[in-house]
Amino acid sequence: MKTPSSEIISWLGLYMIPGLGNRAFGNLLARFGNPKAVFEAGFSALVGVEGIREEVARKIVARQFSADPEKEMRRVEDNRARIITYLDPSYPRLLKEIHSPPMLLYVKGRDIPINQTFIAVVGSRTPTHYGTKAAENIGFGLAKRGVGVVSGMAKGIDSAAHVGCIRADGFTIAVIGTGIDQVYPASNKGLSEQIAEKGAIVSEFPTGSPPEAKNFPIRNRTISGLSRGVVVVEATRNSGSLITASLALDQGREVFAVPGSIESFKSTGAHFLIKHGAKLVENADDILDEFGYVGLPVQEKFNFAGVAGRTPEMNESEKKVYEVLGDYPLHIDEIVRLGKMGTGEVSSVLMGLELKGLVRQLIGKMFVR
């Protein structure tokens, strides 16, 4: 049974008391049972609760909100979203286990499956083609086994993980660092609509909240809190993804990392994690093996063009060029040299492979599988 709207307004009111954090909010719930009872309590009763300062107690008694709770509720509904409270049966169970979990969540999209396992996939906002492909394949592979994918809907690795999960018809959760009515980055508007249709968008920030830097570490602890493990794909040593990995360890979650080239600066963070105990993973199977998943369906072959199934047939020239190519981009001149073929023939073969969805051309006449 979901929380009635009238009760949610009380939750929003308490949530909008300036200076009241999640931990103190939780202590009030433990003492009084629900927000309505908190507002009915006197000043002396409030200050007797651990973590409640006199200043905050006065604001609760005076109902000094940072915004009008009823107007906030209308804005949520106008955006086709809803509020899930900490005591609501649909509140994610795993998230309740973390230190100071959010007392309410703004949710847009489908209901989050309570019994489903989720894995977070995070990484660089400016990944290489290799990193993008790895994140998308991992998202796809997890979804094919009934495991959901959590990420932050940022550019790069986050988006690729969401896309992979959606292409496998899986459930993906985007935890955002803005209000539920905001799309950041704006270029992800189409992706956000797909996520709301196939999964859920989650925020703990009031409507209208902009993408401020202070919001993202808070968002990151929710990403890891919803997940049984966190996979880092391409991240530098000072990346926010390493903050997520650190939070995951604090929460007792597993941490995984996808290795990259030793020459790639973008993989230094992932390699740092591996050196310090994170499990090296190459695919979804490596991740799920850690949790003892057995008897799950075999992953379908998946190429970067998004086609599940068998690799299309190739003639001898196409096979030769395809074998030369790998997950790292090669210039056409290098393909000519390694394949010992003419430039014209290689150009023709690459065009055919592109049409089959087996090869992608990058900037500067670079090609990759």
PyMOL commands that set and color helices and strands:
alter all, ss='L'
color gray80, all
select helices_A, chain A and resi 5-15+22-32+35-40+43-47+54-62+69-78+94-97+129-144+157-167+186-198+215-225+240-250+265-275+284-289+316-324+332-339+343-355
alter helices_A, ss='H'
color red, helices_A
select strands_A, chain A and resi 82-85+104-109+118-123+148-151+172-175+200-203+229-233+254-258+279-280+330-331+360-362+366-368
alter strands_A, ss='S'
color yellow, strands_A
deselect
rebuild
show_as cartoon
